[in-house]
Amino acid sequence: MAYAIKRSFAIAELPDGPTYQTTFFLDGDKYKGPFKDKGEYKGVVVSGNDVTIKMRRPFTDMDYYASFPAFTAIPEAKDNPETYGKKPLATGPYKFSDYKPGSSLTLVKNDQWDPNSDPGRMQAVDGWNFKFGQDTAKLENVIINDQGSAQTTLTYDNVTPSSYRSISSDKGRLVTGTSPCTYMWFLDMTKIKELEVRQALGWAYPYEAAWKAGGEIEGLTRVPGTAILPPGTAGRVDYQALDGQDGKTTDPAKAKELLKKAGYKPGEYEIKFLFATDDDNAVAAKNEIVKGLTAAGFKATPIASTLETIRTDRTDPKSPINVRSSGWCSDWPTGGSWFPAQWDGSLVGVEGMPNPSNFKEKDMDDEQARILDTLSPEEAAPAWGQFDKKMETKYYPAVNTGYSGTAMIHGSKVGGMANDNVRGMPTFARMYIIK
């Protein structure tokens, strides 16, 4: 476990993992993990069976974070960052049988697992077959027809609108619910410096048109958003960052007024954003966004990317984009899993760009420090809600493009499948096959 904690700092070698340790753990802003820093990490001390983690600042949400996979034991002697992920150590009821990155994963029963030592989990099925990059529409039709192996098949991608209409009456095989995610247009404040321009984008964005073009079902898989914190987050404050903006209203006239106030003529201010050329929904949504921005007086310049590269393209410091289309999902239901991770001014320019708006304002950084360093968990929750409101109403570093929801389908022999509201995914650990 101690080695796994050290390994979590290897952000360059193991990208896209959680980075709270860099903010809260001792020397987290300096230590780069065991692959780069060969010496001992002073933030983790082992004494017998006890592992002590030393902090550089208080971390009221540490109990939540300790449940993350980053704290699962990893054998140092067998670790290689390039190969370990293809066949990791199995400590639960299932283990890797075959893994083809980007294609498939097969899990089989772990014959070394003892249910007596792990009462929180079970081996309810013989195995799992995950397939990635499937043709969504084709898969949905197979599941809806419910023949043969389709009876034990499910999808945890959201259904397309047409499939939703076909299966919406079959409540037994349609699973819906909430998801702890907010989608945003992060506005790069080092490039879009005028508040009026950022606010203009809040009125220019074609919410409903982009959702429809992108295959979303309004009110179900995409819900109009106001606050950055999604519903269900402790201490959340509901507010409108732009007066009258309910999360789905597009008003080109208001956008033009704000651009004029900022000193720009129609078509003069250029917005550059990425889109995936190999995703039909993304292309369709891009077309609607271009229409919306143009109608609001902006010059729209979409920049081509792919599903495989868009994440790295988005964080490339040399990229010409000034808007980053992305989102964030609660790692746990408090503001502590939101703002330190992506709105901390000290993280501007840090590898991986955990601050995609390049948001760096002293008063907000000071407020973050106050919440993190002086408040109890009970006090911190409402303070984060107020932080959210102040940040968006005063600076508007992001356009809220909606909260996510779930609408998943499964075959008739899949039992125990529900929506996990904490993750917005199926409840895999409790699922079984109906005989």
C-alpha positions as CSV (number, residue, x, y, z in Angstrom):
1,M,0.0,0.0,0.0
2,A,2.8,2.4,0.9
3,Y,4.4,1.8,-2.5
4,A,1.0,2.3,-4.3
5,I,0.7,5.7,-2.6
6,K,4.2,6.7,-3.8
7,R,3.2,5.4,-7.3
8,S,0.2,7.7,-7.4
9,F,2.6,10.7,-7.8
10,A,3.9,9.3,-11.1
11,I,1.5,11.5,-13.1
12,A,3.7,11.6,-16.2
13,E,4.0,7.8,-16.4
14,L,0.4,7.1,-15.2
15,P,-1.7,10.0,-16.5
16,D,-5.5,10.6,-15.9
17,G,-5.4,9.4,-12.3
18,P,-6.5,11.5,-9.2
19,T,-4.1,14.2,-8.1
20,Y,-5.3,15.2,-4.6
21,Q,-2.1,13.8,-3.2
22,T,-0.1,16.6,-5.0
23,T,-2.1,19.2,-3.1
24,F,-2.5,17.6,0.4
25,F,0.3,15.1,1.0
26,L,3.7,16.1,2.3
27,D,6.0,17.3,-0.5
28,G,3.2,16.5,-2.9
29,D,4.1,19.5,-5.0
30,K,7.7,18.2,-5.3
31,Y,7.7,14.4,-5.3
32,K,7.3,12.9,-8.8
33,G,6.9,9.2,-7.9
34,P,9.2,6.2,-7.6
35,F,10.1,6.1,-11.3
36,K,11.6,9.6,-11.4
37,D,12.5,10.1,-7.7
38,K,14.6,7.1,-6.7
39,G,15.0,8.2,-3.1
40,E,12.5,7.6,-0.3
41,Y,9.3,9.6,-0.1
42,K,9.1,11.2,3.3
43,G,5.3,11.5,3.2
44,V,4.7,7.7,3.8
45,V,6.0,5.9,6.8
46,V,5.6,2.2,7.5
47,S,5.8,0.7,11.0
48,G,4.8,-3.0,11.2
49,N,1.3,-3.2,9.7
50,D,0.7,0.5,10.1
51,V,1.0,3.0,7.2
52,T,1.2,6.7,8.2
53,I,0.6,9.4,5.6
54,K,2.0,12.8,6.4
55,M,0.1,15.9,5.2
56,R,1.4,19.3,4.0
57,R,-2.1,20.8,4.8
58,P,-5.3,19.6,6.4
59,F,-7.5,17.3,4.3
60,T,-11.0,17.0,5.8
61,D,-12.1,14.6,3.0
62,M,-9.2,12.1,3.5
63,D,-11.7,9.4,4.5
64,Y,-13.3,9.6,1.1
65,Y,-9.9,9.6,-0.7
66,A,-8.6,6.6,1.2
67,S,-11.2,4.4,-0.5
68,F,-9.7,5.1,-4.0
69,P,-7.9,2.4,-6.0
70,A,-4.7,4.4,-5.6
71,F,-4.5,3.0,-2.1
72,T,-4.8,-0.6,-3.2
73,A,-1.6,-2.7,-2.5
74,I,0.7,-3.0,-5.5
75,P,3.8,-5.2,-5.4
76,E,6.8,-3.0,-6.1
77,A,8.9,-6.0,-7.3
78,K,6.4,-6.7,-10.1
79,D,5.6,-3.2,-11.1
80,N,6.3,-1.7,-14.5
81,P,4.2,1.3,-15.4
82,E,4.1,0.1,-19.1
83,T,2.8,-3.4,-18.4
84,Y,1.3,-3.7,-14.9
85,G,-2.1,-2.3,-16.0
86,K,-2.5,-5.2,-18.5
87,K,-2.5,-7.8,-15.7
88,P,-2.7,-6.2,-12.2
89,L,-2.6,-8.1,-8.9
90,A,-6.1,-9.4,-8.1
91,T,-7.3,-9.1,-4.5
92,G,-11.0,-9.3,-5.2
93,P,-13.4,-11.9,-6.5
94,Y,-12.3,-11.6,-10.1
95,K,-9.0,-11.4,-12.0
96,F,-7.8,-10.5,-15.5
97,S,-7.9,-13.3,-18.0
98,D,-7.4,-11.3,-21.2
99,Y,-7.0,-7.5,-21.8
100,K,-6.7,-5.8,-25.1
101,P,-6.4,-2.0,-24.4
102,G,-9.2,-0.1,-26.2
103,S,-10.8,-3.3,-27.3
104,S,-11.8,-5.8,-24.6
105,L,-11.3,-7.0,-21.1
106,T,-12.2,-10.5,-19.8
107,L,-12.5,-11.2,-16.1
108,V,-12.7,-14.7,-14.5
109,K,-13.2,-15.9,-11.0
110,N,-10.1,-15.3,-8.8
111,D,-9.4,-18.7,-7.3
112,Q,-7.2,-17.1,-4.6
113,W,-10.1,-14.9,-3.2
114,D,-11.5,-15.8,0.1
115,P,-15.1,-14.5,0.7
116,N,-14.7,-14.9,4.5
117,S,-12.0,-12.2,4.5
118,D,-14.0,-10.0,2.1
119,P,-17.6,-10.0,3.1
120,G,-18.4,-6.8,1.2
121,R,-18.1,-8.4,-2.2
122,M,-19.4,-11.5,-3.9
123,Q,-18.8,-13.8,-6.9
124,A,-22.4,-13.8,-8.3
125,V,-21.4,-14.6,-11.9
126,D,-18.8,-16.8,-13.5
127,G,-17.1,-13.9,-15.4
128,W,-17.4,-10.6,-17.2
129,N,-16.7,-9.7,-20.8
130,F,-16.3,-6.0,-21.5
131,K,-16.1,-4.8,-25.0
132,F,-15.0,-1.2,-25.8
133,G,-15.6,1.0,-28.8
134,Q,-18.8,-0.8,-29.9
135,D,-21.3,0.5,-32.4
136,T,-23.8,2.0,-29.9
137,A,-26.9,1.9,-32.1
138,K,-26.2,-1.7,-33.2
139,L,-25.6,-2.9,-29.7
140,E,-28.8,-1.2,-28.4
141,N,-30.8,-3.0,-31.1
142,V,-29.4,-6.3,-30.1
143,I,-30.2,-5.7,-26.4
144,I,-33.7,-4.5,-27.2
145,N,-34.4,-7.6,-29.3
146,D,-33.4,-9.7,-26.2
147,Q,-32.4,-12.9,-27.9
148,G,-29.7,-15.4,-26.9
149,S,-26.6,-13.8,-25.4
150,A,-28.3,-10.4,-25.6
151,Q,-30.3,-11.5,-22.6
152,T,-27.1,-11.3,-20.4
153,T,-25.7,-8.1,-22.1
154,L,-25.9,-4.5,-20.9
155,T,-24.6,-1.1,-21.9
156,Y,-23.5,1.6,-19.6
157,D,-23.3,4.1,-22.3
158,N,-26.4,6.3,-22.4
159,V,-28.9,5.1,-24.9
160,T,-29.5,7.0,-28.1
161,P,-32.8,9.0,-28.3
162,S,-34.3,6.5,-30.9
163,S,-33.5,3.5,-28.6
164,Y,-34.9,5.3,-25.6
165,R,-38.2,5.8,-27.4
166,S,-38.3,2.1,-28.3
167,I,-37.6,0.8,-24.8
168,S,-39.0,3.6,-22.5
169,S,-42.1,1.6,-21.9
170,D,-40.1,-1.5,-20.7
171,K,-39.2,-0.1,-17.3
172,G,-37.8,-3.4,-16.2
173,R,-34.9,-3.2,-18.7
174,L,-34.3,0.6,-18.7
175,V,-32.2,2.0,-15.8
176,T,-32.2,5.7,-15.3
177,G,-30.8,8.0,-12.6
178,T,-28.5,10.9,-11.8
179,S,-24.8,11.2,-12.3
180,P,-22.4,13.4,-10.3
181,C,-21.0,15.2,-13.4
182,T,-21.1,18.7,-14.8
183,Y,-20.0,19.4,-18.3
184,M,-18.4,22.7,-19.0
185,W,-16.7,25.0,-21.4
186,F,-13.6,25.9,-19.5
187,L,-12.7,29.4,-20.6
188,D,-8.9,30.0,-20.7
189,M,-8.5,33.2,-18.6
190,T,-5.0,33.8,-19.8
191,K,-6.4,34.2,-23.3
192,I,-10.0,35.3,-22.8
193,K,-9.2,38.1,-20.3
194,E,-12.4,40.3,-20.4
195,L,-15.2,39.2,-18.1
196,E,-17.8,40.5,-20.7
197,V,-16.4,38.2,-23.4
198,R,-16.6,35.2,-21.0
199,Q,-20.2,36.1,-20.1
200,A,-21.1,36.6,-23.8
201,L,-20.1,32.9,-24.3
202,G,-22.6,32.0,-21.6
203,W,-25.4,33.5,-23.8
204,A,-23.9,32.4,-27.1
205,Y,-23.7,28.6,-26.3
206,P,-26.5,26.7,-28.1
207,Y,-27.4,24.5,-25.2
208,E,-30.4,22.6,-26.5
209,A,-29.3,22.5,-30.1
210,A,-25.9,21.1,-29.2
211,W,-27.4,18.5,-26.8
212,K,-29.8,17.3,-29.4
213,A,-27.2,17.1,-32.1
214,G,-24.8,15.3,-29.7
215,G,-27.4,12.6,-29.1
216,E,-28.4,13.7,-25.6
217,I,-31.9,13.4,-24.2
218,E,-32.8,16.7,-22.5
219,G,-33.9,16.2,-18.9
220,L,-32.5,12.7,-18.7
221,T,-29.0,12.3,-20.0
222,R,-28.4,16.0,-20.0
223,V,-30.0,18.4,-17.5
224,P,-29.7,22.2,-17.7
225,G,-27.1,23.3,-15.2
226,T,-26.7,26.4,-13.1
227,A,-24.2,25.9,-10.2
228,I,-20.9,24.2,-11.0
229,L,-21.6,21.7,-8.2
230,P,-24.2,19.1,-9.4
231,P,-27.4,18.4,-7.4
232,G,-26.8,16.1,-4.4
233,T,-23.5,17.7,-3.4
234,A,-23.3,18.7,0.2
235,G,-23.6,22.5,0.7
236,R,-24.6,23.2,-2.9
237,V,-26.1,26.6,-3.6
238,D,-28.4,27.0,-6.6
239,Y,-27.9,30.3,-8.4
240,Q,-27.7,31.9,-11.8
241,A,-24.3,33.2,-12.7
242,L,-25.8,35.3,-15.5
243,D,-29.1,36.9,-14.5
244,G,-31.9,34.9,-16.3
245,Q,-29.6,32.1,-17.5
246,D,-31.4,28.9,-16.5
247,G,-28.8,26.6,-18.1
248,K,-30.5,26.2,-21.5
249,T,-31.2,29.7,-22.7
250,T,-29.3,31.0,-25.8
251,D,-29.5,34.8,-26.4
252,P,-27.4,36.0,-29.3
253,A,-28.5,39.6,-28.7
254,K,-27.2,39.7,-25.1
255,A,-24.0,38.1,-26.3
256,K,-23.5,40.8,-28.9
257,E,-24.2,43.5,-26.3
258,L,-21.5,42.1,-24.0
259,L,-19.0,41.8,-26.9
260,K,-19.7,45.4,-27.8
261,K,-19.2,46.5,-24.2
262,A,-15.8,44.7,-24.3
263,G,-14.8,46.7,-27.4
264,Y,-15.2,44.0,-30.1
265,K,-17.1,44.2,-33.4
266,P,-19.1,41.3,-34.7
267,G,-16.9,38.5,-36.1
268,E,-13.8,40.0,-34.5
269,Y,-13.4,37.8,-31.4
270,E,-12.2,34.2,-32.3
271,I,-13.1,31.2,-30.3
272,K,-11.0,28.1,-30.9
273,F,-12.2,24.7,-29.5
274,L,-11.5,21.0,-30.2
275,F,-13.8,18.4,-31.6
276,A,-13.4,14.7,-32.4
277,T,-13.6,14.1,-36.2
278,D,-14.3,10.4,-35.7
279,D,-17.4,10.9,-33.5
280,D,-20.5,11.6,-35.5
281,N,-22.3,13.1,-32.5
282,A,-19.3,15.3,-31.7
283,V,-19.2,16.6,-35.3
284,A,-22.9,17.3,-35.3
285,A,-22.7,19.2,-32.0
286,K,-19.7,21.1,-33.3
287,N,-21.8,22.3,-36.2
288,E,-24.4,23.6,-33.9
289,I,-21.9,25.3,-31.7
290,V,-20.4,27.1,-34.7
291,K,-23.8,28.3,-35.7
292,G,-24.5,29.5,-32.2
293,L,-21.2,31.4,-31.8
294,T,-21.5,33.0,-35.2
295,A,-25.0,34.2,-34.6
296,A,-23.8,35.7,-31.3
297,G,-21.0,37.7,-33.0
298,F,-18.0,35.5,-32.5
299,K,-15.7,34.0,-35.1
300,A,-15.9,30.2,-34.5
301,T,-12.8,28.1,-35.3
302,P,-13.2,24.4,-34.5
303,I,-9.9,22.5,-34.4
304,A,-9.9,18.8,-35.5
305,S,-8.9,16.1,-33.0
306,T,-9.8,12.4,-32.5
307,L,-11.3,10.4,-29.7
308,E,-7.9,8.9,-29.1
309,T,-6.0,12.2,-28.8
310,I,-8.5,14.8,-27.7
311,R,-7.6,14.5,-24.0
312,T,-3.9,15.1,-24.6
313,D,-4.6,17.7,-27.2
314,R,-6.8,19.5,-24.7
315,T,-4.0,19.7,-22.1
316,D,-1.2,20.5,-24.6
317,P,0.2,23.9,-23.5
318,K,1.1,24.7,-27.2
319,S,-2.4,24.2,-28.4
320,P,-4.0,27.4,-29.9
321,I,-7.4,26.7,-28.2
322,N,-8.9,29.2,-25.8
323,V,-11.8,27.0,-24.7
324,R,-11.6,23.5,-23.3
325,S,-14.7,21.4,-23.6
326,S,-14.7,18.9,-20.8
327,G,-16.3,18.1,-17.5
328,W,-15.8,16.9,-14.0
329,C,-17.5,14.3,-11.9
330,S,-17.6,14.3,-8.1
331,D,-15.1,11.9,-6.6
332,W,-17.1,12.3,-3.4
333,P,-20.2,14.5,-2.7
334,T,-18.5,17.6,-1.4
335,G,-17.0,20.7,-2.9
336,G,-13.6,19.5,-1.7
337,S,-13.5,17.1,-4.7
338,W,-14.2,19.9,-7.1
339,F,-12.4,23.2,-6.5
340,P,-8.9,22.2,-5.2
341,A,-8.6,19.8,-8.1
342,Q,-9.4,22.1,-10.9
343,W,-9.7,25.7,-9.7
344,D,-6.5,26.1,-7.6
345,G,-4.4,29.0,-8.9
346,S,-1.2,27.4,-7.7
347,L,-1.8,24.6,-10.2
348,V,-1.8,26.9,-13.3
349,G,0.9,25.5,-15.6
350,V,1.3,22.2,-13.6
351,E,1.8,19.1,-15.7
352,G,-1.5,17.6,-16.9
353,M,-3.3,21.0,-16.5
354,P,-5.6,20.2,-13.6
355,N,-6.7,23.9,-13.8
356,P,-8.2,23.9,-17.4
357,S,-9.4,27.5,-17.2
358,N,-6.0,28.7,-15.9
359,F,-8.0,30.3,-13.1
360,K,-5.8,32.3,-10.8
361,E,-7.4,34.9,-8.6
362,K,-5.8,35.8,-5.2
363,D,-9.1,36.3,-3.4
364,M,-10.4,32.9,-4.5
365,D,-7.1,31.2,-3.8
366,D,-7.1,32.7,-0.3
367,E,-10.7,31.5,0.2
368,Q,-9.8,28.0,-0.8
369,A,-6.9,28.0,1.7
370,R,-9.3,29.2,4.4
371,I,-11.8,26.5,3.7
372,L,-9.1,23.8,3.5
373,D,-6.9,24.8,6.4
374,T,-9.4,26.1,9.0
375,L,-12.9,24.7,8.6
376,S,-14.3,21.4,9.8
377,P,-16.1,19.1,7.3
378,E,-19.5,20.5,8.5
379,E,-18.3,24.1,8.0
380,A,-16.6,23.4,4.7
381,A,-19.6,22.0,2.9
382,P,-21.6,25.2,2.8
383,A,-18.5,27.3,2.3
384,W,-17.7,25.4,-0.9
385,G,-21.3,26.2,-2.1
386,Q,-20.6,29.9,-1.6
387,F,-17.2,29.6,-3.2
388,D,-18.9,28.1,-6.3
389,K,-21.4,31.0,-6.5
390,K,-18.8,33.7,-6.0
391,M,-16.4,32.3,-8.5
392,E,-19.0,32.0,-11.3
393,T,-20.8,35.3,-10.6
394,K,-17.6,37.4,-10.2
395,Y,-15.3,35.8,-12.7
396,Y,-17.2,33.3,-14.8
397,P,-14.3,31.0,-15.8
398,A,-16.6,28.3,-17.2
399,V,-19.9,27.9,-19.1
400,N,-22.0,25.2,-17.5
401,T,-23.2,23.1,-20.4
402,G,-25.3,20.8,-18.3
403,Y,-25.4,18.0,-15.7
404,S,-25.2,14.4,-16.9
405,G,-27.7,11.7,-16.2
406,T,-27.9,8.0,-17.0
407,A,-30.2,6.0,-19.2
408,M,-28.9,2.4,-19.6
409,I,-30.5,-0.8,-20.9
410,H,-29.9,-4.5,-20.2
411,G,-31.1,-7.9,-21.3
412,S,-33.9,-9.7,-19.5
413,K,-31.7,-12.1,-17.6
414,V,-29.5,-9.4,-16.0
415,G,-30.5,-9.0,-12.4
416,G,-29.5,-6.5,-9.7
417,M,-28.7,-3.7,-12.1
418,A,-29.4,-0.2,-10.8
419,N,-27.9,3.2,-11.2
420,D,-25.1,4.0,-8.8
421,N,-25.8,7.7,-8.2
422,V,-22.3,8.2,-6.7
423,R,-20.7,7.1,-10.0
424,G,-23.4,7.3,-12.6
425,M,-22.7,3.7,-13.5
426,P,-24.3,0.3,-13.1
427,T,-24.1,-1.4,-9.7
428,F,-21.7,-4.1,-10.9
429,A,-20.8,-5.5,-7.5
430,R,-24.4,-6.6,-6.9
431,M,-25.4,-7.9,-10.3
432,Y,-26.3,-11.5,-11.2
433,I,-27.8,-13.7,-13.9
434,I,-31.4,-14.7,-13.7
435,K,-31.8,-18.4,-14.4
